[in-house]
Amino acid sequence: MPIPEIIEQRRSIKKFTDRAVSREEIETLLDAAILAPNHRLTRPWHFYVLGPESRYAYGLALGERKARKLPDPAAGRTLRDTVAAQHRELPGMIAVSIAQNENLETREEDYAAAMMAIENLALTAVAMGLGTHIKTGGAMADAASRAAVGVGDGERIVAIVNVGEPAELPGPKKQKSATAFTTWRP
């Protein structure tokens, strides 16, 4: 499949089939990820492949964050438990982290490299008939989330990548042309 077609077909997959993602498939995704450009060849990334119990623990942490926003404690507990169970059932889940370099410029370059690695992973998944859902945000810094993943001090979780065989493929979202974001300078 040509690269532009793979890029066009990449979507955030919300529902996966029950088919497990094999260790070999995960390794293929990670082998593609580490081919990402990285300034000074720092190879800043670390990948945590989460099994069912780690996914469940991460889901509990995420569910707890969501539950705190609800006024009803019983509804919050139900939501927390539902989110935890959903994460346990995911076919695959990879946490991507980077070491927090003391040099601000290097830290920014390492973050960018990790995101490029994640894109390599996501595009390779499409080529393999798999799908991904890349998650970022406040949960990445949450102490319970970090404990579930197993990251150490001095590491930052960049993203969580859910991976599996898509149960359904969402249609393309309407995009503006690249010209809407482009300025040509003399």
C-alpha positions in Angstrom: 0.0 0.0 0.0 1.5 3.4 -0.9 2.4 5.6 2.0 -0.1 8.4 1.1 -2.9 5.8 1.2 -1.7 4.5 4.6 -1.7 8.1 6.0 -5.2 8.7 4.6 -6.5 5.5 6.2 -5.0 6.0 9.7 -7.8 6.7 12.2 -8.3 6.7 15.9 -9.9 3.3 16.5 -12.3 3.3 19.4 -13.5 -0.4 19.1 -11.3 -3.4 18.5 -12.2 -7.0 17.9 -11.3 -9.6 20.6 -8.3 -10.9 18.5 -5.2 -10.6 20.6 -2.2 -8.8 19.1 0.7 -11.1 19.0 4.1 -10.4 20.5 5.5 -10.6 17.0 3.1 -7.9 15.8 4.0 -5.7 18.7 7.7 -6.2 18.0 7.1 -5.3 14.3 5.4 -2.1 15.4 8.2 -1.2 17.8 10.8 -2.0 15.2 9.1 0.6 13.0 8.8 3.1 15.8 12.5 3.2 16.6 13.3 4.2 13.0 12.0 7.7 13.7 14.4 10.6 13.3 16.0 11.6 16.6 18.3 14.5 16.9 21.8 13.5 18.1 20.7 9.9 18.0 19.5 10.1 21.6 17.0 7.3 21.1 14.9 8.8 23.9 12.0 6.4 23.9 11.1 3.5 26.1 8.2 1.2 25.4 6.1 -0.5 28.0 3.9 -3.3 26.6 1.1 -3.6 29.1 -0.5 -7.0 29.9 -4.1 -7.4 31.1 -3.3 -6.6 34.8 -1.3 -3.5 33.9 -4.0 -2.4 31.5 -6.6 -2.9 34.3 -4.5 -0.9 36.8 -4.1 1.9 34.2 -7.8 1.8 33.5 -8.5 2.1 37.3 -6.3 5.2 37.4 -8.0 6.7 34.4 -11.4 5.8 35.6 -10.7 7.4 39.0 -9.8 10.6 37.3 -13.1 10.6 35.4 -15.1 9.5 38.4 -13.9 12.6 40.4 -15.8 14.8 38.0 -19.1 13.2 38.8 -21.2 14.5 41.7 -22.6 11.0 42.5 -20.0 8.7 44.2 -21.9 5.5 43.2 -21.9 6.6 39.6 -18.2 7.5 39.9 -17.4 4.0 41.2 -19.4 2.4 38.4 -17.6 4.6 35.8 -14.2 3.8 37.3 -14.9 0.0 37.3 -16.2 0.2 33.7 -13.1 2.0 32.4 -10.8 -0.4 34.2 -12.6 -3.4 32.7 -12.5 -1.9 29.2 -8.8 -1.4 29.5 -8.2 -5.0 30.6 -10.1 -6.2 27.5 -8.0 -4.2 25.1 -6.1 -6.4 22.7 -2.9 -4.4 23.1 -1.6 -1.3 24.9 1.8 0.3 24.7 3.0 3.2 26.9 5.7 5.3 25.3 8.0 7.3 27.6 11.1 9.4 27.4 13.8 10.2 29.9 13.5 13.8 31.1 16.8 15.3 29.9 18.0 18.3 31.9 18.7 20.3 28.8 15.5 22.0 27.6 16.4 21.8 23.9 17.2 18.1 24.1 14.1 17.5 26.1 11.9 19.1 23.4 13.8 17.3 20.6 13.3 14.0 22.5 9.6 14.6 22.9 9.3 15.3 19.1 11.2 12.2 18.3 9.0 10.1 20.5 5.9 11.5 18.8 7.4 10.6 15.4 8.1 7.1 16.7 4.4 6.9 17.7 3.4 8.0 14.2 5.7 5.3 12.7 4.0 2.8 14.9 0.5 3.9 14.0 1.2 3.9 10.2 2.8 0.5 10.4 -0.3 -0.8 12.3 -2.5 0.4 9.4 -0.2 -1.4 6.9 -0.6 -4.6 9.0 -4.4 -4.4 9.1 -4.3 -3.1 12.7 -5.5 0.1 14.2 -4.4 2.4 17.0 -5.8 5.0 19.4 -3.2 7.4 20.7 -4.0 8.9 24.1 -2.2 11.9 25.7 -3.2 14.4 28.3 -3.2 14.8 32.1 -3.4 11.1 32.8 0.1 10.7 31.6 1.4 12.6 34.7 -1.0 11.0 37.2 0.8 9.1 39.9 -1.5 6.1 39.7 -1.2 6.0 35.9 2.6 6.1 36.2 2.6 3.3 38.7 0.4 1.1 36.5 2.8 1.6 33.6 5.9 1.2 35.8 7.8 4.4 34.7 10.5 5.5 36.9 11.4 8.9 38.3 12.9 11.1 35.6 10.7 9.6 32.9 7.7 11.2 31.2 4.9 9.2 29.6 4.4 10.8 26.2 1.4 8.7 25.1 -0.6 5.5 25.6 -1.2 3.7 22.3 -4.1 1.2 22.2 -3.6 -1.3 19.4 -5.7 -4.1 17.9 -7.7 -5.2 15.0 -10.4 -2.6 14.3 -14.0 -3.7 14.9 -15.1 -0.8 12.8 -13.4 1.9 10.8 -14.6 5.4 11.3 -14.9 7.5 8.1 -12.6 10.3 7.3 -13.0 13.6 9.0 -13.5 16.6 6.9 -10.1 18.3 6.6 -9.1 21.7 5.4 -6.6 21.8 2.6 -3.0 22.2 3.6 -3.1 25.6 1.9 -5.2 26.9 4.8 -2.2 26.4 7.0 0.6 27.5 4.6 2.4 30.7 4.1 4.8 30.9 1.1 7.6 33.4 1.8 10.0 34.9 -0.8 
